[in-house]
Structures are given as structure tokens and as C-alpha cells.
Amino acid sequence: MADNTQEIKVWDRFVRVFHWTLAACVLGNYFVLEDGEGPHRWSGYLAVVLVLSRVIWGFVGSRHARFADFFPTPRCLQAHWQDMRQGRLDAHAGHNPLGALMMLWLMALVLGLGVSGYLLGTDAFWGDDGMQELHEALANILIGSVGLHVLAALLMSWLGGINLIKAMVTGVKTIPQNRGESAVPEFEARK
């Protein structure tokens, strides 16, 4: 580790496996798997189970996996937005407030897709054009949001000098210490 960086263990194994498995389910369902067929359905069900598991983990998981560590309150969002507008990128051990908001949005979309997809297979909604259109609209919104999520992660990595993609693979953020005495003073550097 270089003298001008601080390594912080942030995302535990569960969070990382959840993230990449959910990404595979979403991208596979949108770009690869045939709509409505068995693999598409089962991948969707897996995505819903992953999200529900992540919600539970948000209450009982490791420190930075817990919603209490990063929940995007209006006050936190406003302060983060003001900092960004003024060119200040404060280092967050876990998700920054906008990243947390995006994470919750993506999970809500996956749940909405799961419910609408399930309903399409029931007698009440079999062949229902409105439900089909809702399911497709949610899928398109999800893919657009995923694209925004990826672009934001790349942009914030570049602006902040923190490789967020690598951190989501390794679980460790390497934070430059050029922002004052310590990038994230309340956390101990990993030795």
C-alpha cells in the first residue's frame, strides 16, 4: 500500500456475490434469455430472491452492508449534492448518498419486474397487454438505470481516484489521502 492511500474493507462477500449475480440475472434476462420462457422466469425469480436476501442483509449484515450505514436521507442527499456542485468529493466508506439511492431504486425495479413477471403467468393476467407493457417498461427503465449506475461508478472512480469496480470485486476500497488528514477518519486503515 502506498503511503498516500488508505485501504478500507467495505463490501463483504455476500454483498459482492449478490451484486455480480444480480447483474448477471438482469443482463441475461434482458439480452440473452427468451422472454417468458423457463430460464427467463427462473432467472427473474433468482433476482427477486437475491434482492429480498439483500434487504434482510441490510439489517443483519456487516457494518457497511447495513442500510443504517448509508441510508440516503434528504439531508445527506442535499449535503452530498452541494459538495459535488462545489467540486468536493467526500470519501464514503460504503455507498455515497446518491449511490445508495441508485442501489435502492435498482432493487425496487427488480422487485417490480418480479411481481409483474409472476402476474403474467397467472390466470388473472395471462395475455394481459397492460401487464405485459408494464413489465417491458420496467425492464427498459431498469436497463437504463443500470447504464446510469455503471457510468456514475466510472465517473466517480475517475473523479475521486477510487477504483469502485475493483472495490466491488475485492471488497476493499483504496482511498487517496490527498483530501486532508484522512480520507475517511472514522475507519481504521487496513494494515
C-alpha positions in Angstrom: 0.0 0.0 0.0 1.4 3.4 -1.0 1.9 6.0 1.8 -0.7 8.3 0.3 -3.6 5.8 0.3 -5.8 4.2 2.9 -7.3 0.7 2.4 -10.7 0.1 3.9 -12.6 -3.2 3.9 -16.0 -2.2 2.8 -18.1 -4.8 1.0 -18.4 -8.3 2.4 -18.5 -11.5 0.3 -22.3 -11.6 0.5 -22.7 -8.1 -0.9 -20.2 -8.8 -3.7 -21.7 -12.1 -4.7 -25.2 -10.5 -4.6 -24.1 -7.6 -6.8 -22.5 -9.7 -9.5 -25.1 -12.5 -9.5 -27.9 -9.9 -9.7 -26.1 -8.2 -12.6 -25.8 -11.5 -14.4 -29.6 -12.2 -13.9 -30.6 -8.7 -15.1 -28.3 -8.6 -18.1 -29.1 -12.3 -19.0 -32.8 -11.7 -18.9 -32.7 -8.6 -20.9 -30.2 -9.5 -23.6 -29.9 -13.3 -23.7 -32.8 -15.3 -22.4 -36.1 -15.7 -24.3 -38.9 -13.6 -22.8 -41.4 -15.7 -20.8 -39.5 -19.0 -21.2 -38.4 -21.1 -18.3 -34.9 -19.8 -18.0 -36.1 -16.2 -18.2 -38.6 -16.9 -15.4 -36.2 -18.7 -13.2 -33.6 -16.1 -13.6 -36.2 -13.5 -12.6 -37.2 -15.5 -9.6 -33.5 -15.8 -8.6 -33.1 -12.0 -9.0 -36.1 -11.4 -6.6 -34.7 -13.9 -4.0 -31.3 -12.1 -4.3 -33.0 -8.7 -3.6 -35.0 -10.0 -0.7 -31.9 -11.6 0.7 -30.1 -8.3 0.3 -32.9 -6.5 2.1 -32.5 -8.9 5.1 -28.7 -8.5 4.9 -29.3 -4.7 5.1 -30.5 -5.2 8.6 -28.3 -8.0 9.9 -25.2 -8.0 7.7 -21.8 -6.5 8.2 -21.3 -2.8 9.1 -21.2 -1.3 5.5 -23.9 -3.7 4.2 -26.4 -2.3 6.7 -28.9 0.3 5.5 -28.2 2.3 8.7 -24.6 2.9 7.4 -25.6 4.5 4.1 -29.4 5.2 4.0 -29.9 8.3 1.8 -31.8 10.7 3.9 -32.9 14.0 2.3 -30.3 15.9 4.5 -27.5 13.5 3.4 -28.5 13.8 -0.3 -28.6 17.6 -0.1 -25.2 17.8 1.6 -23.7 15.4 -0.9 -25.2 17.2 -3.9 -23.9 20.6 -2.6 -20.4 19.1 -2.1 -20.4 17.7 -5.6 -21.6 21.0 -7.1 -18.7 22.8 -5.3 -16.2 20.2 -6.6 -15.7 18.5 -3.2 -15.8 14.7 -3.4 -16.0 13.5 0.2 -14.9 9.9 0.6 -17.6 7.5 1.9 -16.5 4.1 3.2 -19.6 2.5 1.6 -22.1 4.0 -0.8 -22.3 7.7 -1.1 -25.9 9.0 -0.7 -26.6 9.1 -4.5 -25.1 5.7 -4.9 -27.3 4.4 -2.1 -30.4 6.0 -3.7 -29.5 4.3 -7.0 -29.0 0.9 -5.2 -32.5 1.1 -3.6 -34.0 2.2 -6.9 -32.5 -0.7 -8.8 -33.6 -3.2 -6.2 -37.2 -1.7 -6.3 -37.2 -2.1 -10.1 -36.1 -5.7 -9.8 -38.9 -6.4 -7.3 -41.4 -4.7 -9.6 -40.2 -6.8 -12.5 -40.5 -9.9 -10.4 -44.1 -9.2 -9.4 -45.2 -8.2 -12.9 -43.5 -11.2 -14.4 -45.1 -13.5 -11.9 -48.5 -12.0 -12.5 -48.2 -12.5 -16.3 -48.1 -16.3 -15.6 -51.4 -16.2 -13.5 -54.9 -16.8 -14.8 -55.9 -13.2 -13.9 -53.1 -11.6 -16.1 -52.4 -14.3 -18.7 -52.1 -12.4 -22.1 -53.0 -9.1 -20.4 -51.4 -6.4 -22.6 -51.3 -3.8 -19.8 -49.3 -6.0 -17.5 -47.0 -7.0 -20.4 -46.4 -3.4 -21.2 -45.7 -2.6 -17.6 -43.2 -5.5 -17.4 -41.5 -4.3 -20.5 -41.4 -0.7 -19.4 -39.9 -1.7 -16.0 -37.3 -3.8 -17.9 -36.3 -0.8 -20.1 -36.2 1.5 -17.1 -34.0 -1.0 -15.2 -31.6 -1.3 -18.1 -31.4 2.5 -18.5 -30.8 2.8 -14.7 -28.1 0.1 -14.8 -26.4 2.0 -17.6 -26.5 5.2 -15.5 -25.3 3.2 -12.5 -22.2 2.0 -14.4 -21.5 5.4 -15.9 -21.8 7.0 -12.4 -19.4 4.4 -10.9 -16.9 5.0 -13.7 -17.2 8.8 -13.4 -16.9 8.8 -9.6 -14.0 6.4 -9.8 -12.2 8.8 -12.1 -13.1 12.0 -10.2 -12.4 10.5 -6.8 -9.4 8.4 -7.7 -11.0 5.4 -6.2 -11.5 2.3 -8.3 -15.1 1.4 -7.3 -15.3 -1.5 -9.7 -12.2 -3.1 -8.3 -13.6 -2.5 -4.8 -16.8 -4.3 -5.7 -14.7 -7.3 -6.7 -12.2 -7.3 -3.8 -14.3 -5.7 -1.1 -11.6 -3.2 -0.3 -11.6 0.5 -1.3 -8.2 2.2 -1.7 -8.8 5.8 -0.9 -6.3 8.6 -1.7 -5.3 10.6 1.4 -4.9 13.8 -0.6 -8.2 15.2 0.9 -6.8 16.2 4.3 -5.5 14.3 7.2 -7.5 11.1 6.4 -10.0 10.4 3.7 -12.3 8.5 6.0 -11.1 9.3 9.5 -13.7 7.2 11.4 -12.5 4.0 9.8 -9.2 2.3 10.5 -6.9 1.7 7.7 -6.4 -2.0 6.8 -2.8 -3.0 7.7 
